Amino acid sequence: MKVADKVRSPCVSVCALDANDVCIGCHRTGDEIMHWTRMTNEERREVLKKVARREEKVAL
């Protein structure tokens, strides 16, 4: 698989975990961040869905 085909990280270089172990920048958990490089594209897409739900909660 070419690098261009990989699902990109949502990292925005604002790296700090809140009290719930969720990054305030990209909204991934510490475990999701740690395992990102070993995830398949499908696993990454699932994480991005969770990230979107977390972002919605913050926006409320």
N, CA, C and O atoms as a GROMACS GRO file, in nm:
protein
  240
    1MET      N    1   0.085  -0.118   0.000
    1MET     CA    2   0.000   0.000   0.000
    1MET      C    3   0.089   0.124   0.000
    1MET      O    4   0.185   0.133   0.077
    2LYS      N    5   0.057   0.218  -0.086
    2LYS     CA    6   0.131   0.343  -0.092
    2LYS      C    7   0.092   0.433   0.025
    2LYS      O    8  -0.018   0.423   0.077
    3VAL      N    9   0.184   0.518   0.064
    3VAL     CA   10   0.158   0.612   0.174
    3VAL      C   11   0.035   0.696   0.143
    3VAL      O   12  -0.044   0.725   0.233
    4ALA      N   13   0.016   0.735   0.019
    4ALA     CA   14  -0.097   0.819  -0.020
    4ALA      C   15  -0.231   0.747   0.000
    4ALA      O   16  -0.335   0.813   0.011
    5ASP      N   17  -0.230   0.614   0.005
    5ASP     CA   18  -0.353   0.537   0.022
    5ASP      C   19  -0.392   0.518   0.169
    5ASP      O   20  -0.505   0.476   0.197
    6LYS      N   21  -0.302   0.550   0.261
    6LYS     CA   22  -0.332   0.530   0.403
    6LYS      C   23  -0.423   0.641   0.455
    6LYS      O   24  -0.413   0.756   0.414
    7VAL      N   25  -0.511   0.602   0.547
    7VAL     CA   26  -0.598   0.699   0.612
    7VAL      C   27  -0.509   0.784   0.703
    7VAL      O   28  -0.436   0.732   0.787
    8ARG      N   29  -0.517   0.915   0.684
    8ARG     CA   30  -0.429   1.007   0.758
    8ARG      C   31  -0.475   1.027   0.902
    8ARG      O   32  -0.593   1.016   0.935
    9SER      N   33  -0.378   1.056   0.985
    9SER     CA   34  -0.403   1.085   1.125
    9SER      C   35  -0.475   1.219   1.138
    9SER      O   36  -0.448   1.311   1.061
   10PRO      N   37  -0.567   1.229   1.234
   10PRO     CA   38  -0.636   1.356   1.256
   10PRO      C   39  -0.556   1.453   1.344
   10PRO      O   40  -0.608   1.557   1.385
   11CYS      N   41  -0.431   1.419   1.374
   11CYS     CA   42  -0.348   1.501   1.462
   11CYS      C   43  -0.337   1.644   1.410
   11CYS      O   44  -0.315   1.668   1.292
   12VAL      N   45  -0.354   1.739   1.502
   12VAL     CA   46  -0.341   1.882   1.468
   12VAL      C   47  -0.229   1.947   1.549
   12VAL      O   48  -0.222   2.069   1.560
   13SER      N   49  -0.142   1.865   1.605
   13SER     CA   50  -0.026   1.910   1.682
   13SER      C   51  -0.062   1.991   1.806
   13SER      O   52   0.012   2.080   1.847
   14VAL      N   53  -0.177   1.961   1.864
   14VAL     CA   54  -0.217   2.016   1.993
   14VAL      C   55  -0.235   1.894   2.083
   14VAL      O   56  -0.346   1.845   2.104
   15CYS      N   57  -0.124   1.846   2.136
   15CYS     CA   58  -0.122   1.717   2.202
   15CYS      C   59  -0.130   1.730   2.354
   15CYS      O   60  -0.031   1.761   2.420
   16ALA      N   61  -0.249   1.707   2.407
   16ALA     CA   62  -0.270   1.708   2.552
   16ALA      C   63  -0.393   1.624   2.582
   16ALA      O   64  -0.499   1.646   2.523
   17LEU      N   65  -0.379   1.530   2.672
   17LEU     CA   66  -0.491   1.444   2.710
   17LEU      C   67  -0.568   1.507   2.824
   17LEU      O   68  -0.509   1.560   2.918
   18ASP      N   69  -0.700   1.502   2.815
   18ASP     CA   70  -0.784   1.555   2.922
   18ASP      C   71  -0.803   1.449   3.031
   18ASP      O   72  -0.739   1.343   3.026
   19ALA      N   73  -0.888   1.476   3.126
   19ALA     CA   74  -0.911   1.384   3.238
   19ALA      C   75  -0.970   1.251   3.193
   19ALA      O   76  -0.962   1.152   3.266
   20ASN      N   77  -1.030   1.247   3.074
   20ASN     CA   78  -1.089   1.124   3.021
   20ASN      C   79  -0.996   1.050   2.926
   20ASN      O   80  -1.039   0.958   2.856
   21ASP      N   81  -0.866   1.091   2.922
   21ASP     CA   82  -0.765   1.030   2.835
   21ASP      C   83  -0.796   1.053   2.687
   21ASP      O   84  -0.765   0.969   2.603
   22VAL      N   85  -0.856   1.168   2.656
   22VAL     CA   86  -0.887   1.205   2.518
   22VAL      C   87  -0.808   1.330   2.484
   22VAL      O   88  -0.807   1.427   2.560
   23CYS      N   89  -0.742   1.328   2.370
   23CYS     CA   90  -0.661   1.442   2.327
   23CYS      C   91  -0.752   1.562   2.297
   23CYS      O   92  -0.853   1.547   2.228
   24ILE      N   93  -0.716   1.678   2.348
   24ILE     CA   94  -0.797   1.798   2.324
   24ILE      C   95  -0.780   1.850   2.182
   24ILE      O   96  -0.859   1.933   2.137
   25GLY      N   97  -0.678   1.804   2.110
   25GLY     CA   98  -0.655   1.847   1.973
   25GLY      C   99  -0.724   1.761   1.869
   25GLY      O  100  -0.799   1.812   1.785
   26CYS      N  101  -0.700   1.630   1.875
   26CYS     CA  102  -0.753   1.540   1.771
   26CYS      C  103  -0.870   1.454   1.818
   26CYS      O  104  -0.933   1.387   1.736
   27HIS      N  105  -0.900   1.456   1.947
   27HIS     CA  106  -1.012   1.382   2.005
   27HIS      C  107  -0.997   1.230   2.000
   27HIS      O  108  -1.096   1.157   2.009
   28ARG      N  109  -0.873   1.182   1.986
   28ARG     CA  110  -0.849   1.038   1.998
   28ARG      C  111  -0.809   1.007   2.142
   28ARG      O  112  -0.758   1.094   2.213
   29THR      N  113  -0.834   0.883   2.184
   29THR     CA  114  -0.790   0.841   2.316
   29THR      C  115  -0.639   0.814   2.311
   29THR      O  116  -0.580   0.803   2.204
   30GLY      N  117  -0.580   0.805   2.429
   30GLY     CA  118  -0.438   0.773   2.435
   30GLY      C  119  -0.406   0.641   2.366
   30GLY      O  120  -0.306   0.631   2.296
   31ASP      N  121  -0.491   0.541   2.386
   31ASP     CA  122  -0.471   0.411   2.321
   31ASP      C  123  -0.483   0.422   2.169
   31ASP      O  124  -0.404   0.361   2.097
   32GLU      N  125  -0.579   0.498   2.121
   32GLU     CA  126  -0.596   0.514   1.976
   32GLU      C  127  -0.473   0.581   1.915
   32GLU      O  128  -0.428   0.543   1.808
   33ILE      N  129  -0.421   0.681   1.984
   33ILE     CA  130  -0.301   0.750   1.936
   33ILE      C  131  -0.183   0.653   1.932
   33ILE      O  132  -0.110   0.646   1.834
   34MET      N  133  -0.166   0.579   2.040
   34MET     CA  134  -0.054   0.487   2.053
   34MET      C  135  -0.057   0.377   1.946
   34MET      O  136   0.048   0.336   1.897
   35HIS      N  137  -0.175   0.329   1.911
   35HIS     CA  138  -0.186   0.218   1.816
   35HIS      C  139  -0.208   0.261   1.671
   35HIS      O  140  -0.210   0.176   1.582
   36TRP      N  141  -0.223   0.389   1.645
   36TRP     CA  142  -0.258   0.439   1.512
   36TRP      C  143  -0.168   0.382   1.401
   36TRP      O  144  -0.219   0.337   1.298
   37THR      N  145  -0.038   0.383   1.421
   37THR     CA  146   0.053   0.341   1.314
   37THR      C  147   0.041   0.193   1.281
   37THR      O  148   0.082   0.151   1.173
   38ARG      N  149  -0.016   0.113   1.371
   38ARG     CA  150  -0.032  -0.031   1.346
   38ARG      C  151  -0.173  -0.068   1.301
   38ARG      O  152  -0.200  -0.184   1.273
   39MET      N  153  -0.261   0.030   1.294
   39MET     CA  154  -0.400   0.002   1.256
   39MET      C  155  -0.414  -0.013   1.105
   39MET      O  156  -0.338   0.045   1.027
   40THR      N  157  -0.512  -0.093   1.067
   40THR     CA  158  -0.548  -0.102   0.926
   40THR      C  159  -0.630   0.022   0.890
   40THR      O  160  -0.674   0.095   0.978
   41ASN      N  161  -0.649   0.045   0.762
   41ASN     CA  162  -0.732   0.158   0.719
   41ASN      C  163  -0.873   0.147   0.774
   41ASN      O  164  -0.934   0.248   0.811
   42GLU      N  165  -0.927   0.027   0.779
   42GLU     CA  166  -1.062   0.008   0.832
   42GLU      C  167  -1.068   0.045   0.980
   42GLU      O  168  -1.162   0.111   1.024
   43GLU      N  169  -0.968   0.003   1.056
   43GLU     CA  170  -0.962   0.039   1.198
   43GLU      C  171  -0.949   0.190   1.214
   43GLU      O  172  -1.012   0.249   1.303
   44ARG      N  173  -0.869   0.252   1.130
   44ARG     CA  174  -0.853   0.398   1.136
   44ARG      C  175  -0.985   0.469   1.105
   44ARG      O  176  -1.018   0.569   1.169
   45ARG      N  177  -1.058   0.419   1.008
   45ARG     CA  178  -1.189   0.480   0.976
   45ARG      C  179  -1.285   0.469   1.094
   45ARG      O  180  -1.361   0.562   1.121
   46GLU      N  181  -1.282   0.357   1.163
   46GLU     CA  182  -1.366   0.340   1.282
   46GLU      C  183  -1.327   0.440   1.390
   46GLU      O  184  -1.414   0.498   1.456
   47VAL      N  185  -1.199   0.462   1.410
   47VAL     CA  186  -1.153   0.561   1.507
   47VAL      C  187  -1.200   0.700   1.465
   47VAL      O  188  -1.245   0.778   1.549
   48LEU      N  189  -1.191   0.731   1.336
   48LEU     CA  190  -1.235   0.863   1.290
   48LEU      C  191  -1.384   0.885   1.312
   48LEU      O  192  -1.427   0.998   1.336
   49LYS      N  193  -1.464   0.779   1.304
   49LYS     CA  194  -1.607   0.790   1.335
   49LYS      C  195  -1.626   0.825   1.482
   49LYS      O  196  -1.709   0.910   1.516
   50LYS      N  197  -1.548   0.760   1.569
   50LYS     CA  198  -1.555   0.789   1.712
   50LYS      C  199  -1.510   0.932   1.740
   50LYS      O  200  -1.569   1.002   1.822
   51VAL      N  201  -1.405   0.974   1.670
   51VAL     CA  202  -1.354   1.111   1.684
   51VAL      C  203  -1.464   1.211   1.648
   51VAL      O  204  -1.483   1.310   1.719
   52ALA      N  205  -1.536   1.186   1.540
   52ALA     CA  206  -1.643   1.277   1.498
   52ALA      C  207  -1.751   1.287   1.605
   52ALA      O  208  -1.801   1.396   1.632
   53ARG      N  209  -1.786   1.176   1.667
   53ARG     CA  210  -1.886   1.178   1.775
   53ARG      C  211  -1.835   1.257   1.895
   53ARG      O  212  -1.909   1.332   1.958
   54ARG      N  213  -1.708   1.238   1.928
   54ARG     CA  214  -1.649   1.312   2.041
   54ARG      C  215  -1.646   1.462   2.012
   54ARG      O  216  -1.674   1.543   2.101
   55GLU      N  217  -1.612   1.498   1.889
   55GLU     CA  218  -1.609   1.640   1.851
   55GLU      C  219  -1.747   1.703   1.864
   55GLU      O  220  -1.760   1.817   1.908
   56GLU      N  221  -1.850   1.629   1.826
   56GLU     CA  222  -1.988   1.681   1.838
   56GLU      C  223  -2.023   1.711   1.982
   56GLU      O  224  -2.087   1.812   2.010
   57LYS      N  225  -1.982   1.624   2.074
   57LYS     CA  226  -2.011   1.645   2.216
   57LYS      C  227  -1.942   1.770   2.267
   57LYS      O  228  -1.999   1.844   2.348
   58VAL      N  229  -1.820   1.795   2.223
   58VAL     CA  230  -1.745   1.913   2.267
   58VAL      C  231  -1.810   2.040   2.213
   58VAL      O  232  -1.809   2.143   2.280
   59ALA      N  233  -1.865   2.033   2.092
   59ALA     CA  234  -1.924   2.150   2.028
   59ALA      C  235  -2.055   2.193   2.095
   59ALA      O  236  -2.100   2.306   2.077
   60LEU      N  237  -2.118   2.103   2.171
   60LEU     CA  238  -2.247   2.136   2.235
   60LEU      C  239  -2.232   2.231   2.349
   60LEU      O  240  -2.332   2.267   2.412
   0.00000   0.00000   0.00000
